[in-house]
Amino acid sequence: MGTHEKSSIAVTDRQRWDQRYRDGIYAARLWPSAYLKQLHDDGLIQPRGRALDVACGRGRNSLYLSAKGYAVDAVDVSATAIAYAANAATAQHARVNWQCRDVLAARDPVPQNSYALIIMFRFVAPGLVPSLLHGLTPGGILIVEEHLQWAGPEQISGPSNQRFRVTADELSMQLKAVGVAFDVLDEFAGLIAEPADDGGQGKAAVSRMCIRRGST
């Protein structure tokens, strides 16, 4: 694929997400990820050092991490999402380094050995997992949560297109040749209950992993 073709695809993706955010997608979702909060409350992640939020959207998780003491870099392809996130940060007197860029188009999406914590929520890019692990400092934590392909009778939130969901073992497969030592601290694939944007209670099918990079 040539450079011009890559650029065209990136622009189209950016325009699509800009419009979705202008239309109000996720506007009511002001709370942080329950999984992120659980890992923090359980002491698996410690509020120190730099954090990276990949595909941060309106910034709910970035703002949470900033409030907990991290120096946060937050990246999204949508300039509209970044603008909403920056406005929310100003209202909350939070400091976050917002970046509008396409991590999938970058040759080196994450600088190596740079972050104590990296998170990627509901952004289907399992091929990024090796780069994210290399972006951690030794002992750093990577948290990934993706929409999971689901064939059960339950009504679930999230994309209807299976292309935007991962299989149950897809994240694990990406870890087979990352080239750094790591430990999987937590792993889950299945149904969860979560708040719906309309204030009710819904279900989601997710694949989750919390991974600690080794000390070497």
N, C-alpha and C positions, 0 to 999 in steps of 0.2 A: 504494500500500500504506500503510495507516494505521500510526500509532505503536504501537498495541496489537498489531497483526498482526506488525510487525517484532520487538517484544519477545518474542512467543510463539515465533517462529521461532528467535530467539537463545537462549532458554532451552532449547528442544528440542535444539538443536545442542550447547549446553554440557552438557546431561545425557547425551547420547549419547557425547560424548568423555570425560566424567568416568567413565562406566561402562567404556569401552574401556581407559582407563588403570588403573582399579582391577582390570581383568581381566589386566593385565600387558603390554599392548601396548608394544612398543619397550623393554621393561625390560632386555633384553640388549644393546641398541644403545648402548654407552657411548662409542664412538669418535666423533670429529668427522667431518663430511662430508669425503670424500676431495677433492672439488672445492675446498672452502674451504681445506683444508690445502695443496693444490697451488698455489692462487693466492697464498697467503701465502709458501710456499717459493720461488715464482718471483719474488717481490718486487712483484707487482701490487697488493697491499694492504699498507699500512704500519701498524704498531701504534701509532696515536696518535689521540687525540680520542675522541669518543663513537661508539658503535655501537648499532644497533637490530636485534634479532632478531625478525622477525615470524612468529607461529605457532611459538614456540620449543619446544613440547612439553616433554619432560623436561629440556631445557636443554643438550644435549650440545655444540651449537655456541656457545651463550652462554658456557659454562664455558671452552671453548677460546679464545674471543676475550678473555675476562677474563684468562686466564693469559698471553696475548700482550701485554697492556698496555692494552687498550681499557676505557673506562668504558661498561658495557653496560646498556642497557635491553632487557628481554626480555618479550614480550607473547604471551599465549595465552588462548583463550576458556575453557579448562578449568582450574578451580580445583584439581582433583586433579593435573593435570600440573604446575602451578606449585608445588604443595606438594612433589611429588617432586623437582622441580628445586631448590627452596630447600634441601631436606634434603641433596642432593648438594653444593650449594655450601658449606653449613656443614661437611660432612665434608672438603671440599677446601680450606677456609679461603679460599674465593673470594668476591668481592664483586660481586653482580649486582643490579640493580634490577628485581625480578620484578613484573609487572603482569598481573592477570587482567582482560581486557576483550576485547570483540568489535570488532576493527578494521573489519569490514565494516559494522557498524551505526553507526559514527561518521561524523558529517558531515565532520570534518577528521581523518582517521585518523592523520596524521603531521604534527607541526609543521614548517613550512617552514624551510629553511636551518639545520637543527639537527644533522645527523649526518655524520661523516666516512665512515661505512660503514653500509650497510643490507643485511641479508640476508633472503631469504625462500626456504626450502627445502621442497619437496614440499607446498606449500599452494596449491591451485589457485584463484588470485584474480588473473588477469592484468589485470583492470580496476584493480587497485591500483597497477600499475606507474607510471603518471603521478604519483600522489600520492607514491610512494616517491622518485622522482627529484627532485621538488620538496622533499622532506624532506632532501636532501643539501645540505651546504655546497658552494660551488664547488670543483671538483676532487675531490669525494667519490665513492665507489664504491658501486654497487648490484650485488649478486649475486643472481640468481634461478635456481632449479633446480626444474623441474616434472616430474611424470610425463607421458610422451609417449604419445599414441595410437599403437598398434602393431598391425599386421596380419600380422606374420611368424609363422613356425612356432615360434619360440623360446618357452620358458617363462620368463616375466618376473615379477619381484616387483611389489608394489604393487596398486592397486585394479583390480578386474575391470570395474567400471563406467566406460565411456568418458567419462562426465560429469565424472569426477574426473581426467581427463587432458587435456592441451592438444594442439592440432595443431602441426605443425612450424613454422608461421609465426605462431602466435597471439601470442607475446611481441613479435615484431617489429612486428606490426600495432598494438599498443598504444603504440608509440613514435612514431607518425606525427604526432601533434599534442600533444606534451607541453608545448610552450611554453618549453623551456629547451634550451640547446645541450648536446650529449653526444657521446661517442665509444664505440662498441662495441669493447671490448678483446679479447673472446673470445666465441665463439658455437659451439654444438654441438647437434645433434639426432640421436639414434640410440641404439644399444645400448652399455652399459657393463658391465663386470664389477664386482661389489661384494660384500663379505662378507654372508652371510646371518645371520639372528638365531640360527640353530642352530649357528653356527661354521663352516659350509661356505662354498662360493663360489656365488654366483648371478649372474643378469643382471637389469638394469633398463633400461627405455627412458626416456630423459630428454631434456628440452629445457633448455639452459643458456644464460645470458648473463651476462657481466660488463661493466658499463657505467660509464663515468666521466662525471660531470657536467662541463660546460664551466666555464671560469673566470668566465663572466659570466652 
